[in-house]
Amino acid sequence: MHDLLPRPAPSAGARELIHGLLESRLREDEFAVPLLPEVARRVLRARGDQSMDARRLAQIVNADPALSMHLLRVVGAAARRPLTPILSLPHAVAWLGVEEVANVAFTLAVQGRMLEVPGQQHKARALWRHSLACALWAQRLARLLGRDAGLCHLCGLLHDIGKAVTLGAVRDLAERAGCRLGGEDYDALVETFHRPVGARVVTAWAMPEPVIAVIMHWEAYPSAQTLRVECNVVHAAHRLAEHTLRATSGFQRDLAAGEPAVVDLALPEDAAVELLEGAPQIHAEVDQYLAP
């Protein structure tokens, strides 16, 4: 019955109030960065450990049974799976490699935290969906360019992390202040604050330096100096993700290929064709990550 009652209209000054509260928390260094899940922290350390093997990575992931089950569903549904089903984490690592399974595990561990925004699940899911697609495109681009694919996956996944975190922070502040925001209010506040929030998040999470640089420079990658290529990759991946996730027109290969950031990567023609042919697989993988 309560769902049928009219909801109060957003207050005219609600956006300004939350803007001031969030601005103050950032200025006074009182912004509460969400904790990186422990399993994500351990997986991140494992990525840089040359001695990491299937058994040790499986022990880390198996500490969270729900994560372990979700990971097996994701890697088992991938187009690159073997003919025989992947039934265990050691099997997944043996087939895909430590880095690839670590990428999936880290992504899923963080995903659970980013989607927990009561009342704003639709926006949170849309933001994270784009981040997933960006990570997958960045990984593909990096492989074609001979760059660190795992690092570029991480950069793509977290390049807009400030948007998801700002969304949750705005929701919490509005709840505590007892005011209601409209959809446009959320969008405006996220757009205003996501860059400084994102920088604080990846710094607090002790992400590798390239991830921090990407947060700051991916939109203006020519200024990124020694990390220009990684920032260019993420910018291109961001644009390719937008093309991939458009619900109305679908993936338009010619438009995607003509994106300035994609052109700037100067991929050989055969590599560009191979890249863009992967759009359906990326869409399917994103769906698998977000499957119940």
Secondary structure as UniProt FT lines:
FT   HELIX           2..4
FT   TURN            12..13
FT   HELIX           14..27
FT   TURN            28..29
FT   HELIX           38..47
FT   TURN            50..51
FT   HELIX           54..62
FT   HELIX           65..77
FT   TURN            79..80
FT   HELIX           89..96
FT   HELIX           98..114
FT   TURN            118..119
FT   HELIX           121..145
FT   HELIX           149..158
FT   TURN            159..160
FT   HELIX           161..177
FT   HELIX           183..204
FT   TURN            205..206
FT   HELIX           209..217
FT   HELIX           218..227
FT   HELIX           228..245
FT   TURN            247..249
FT   HELIX           253..257
FT   HELIX           260..264
FT   HELIX           269..276
FT   TURN            277..278
FT   HELIX           279..289
//
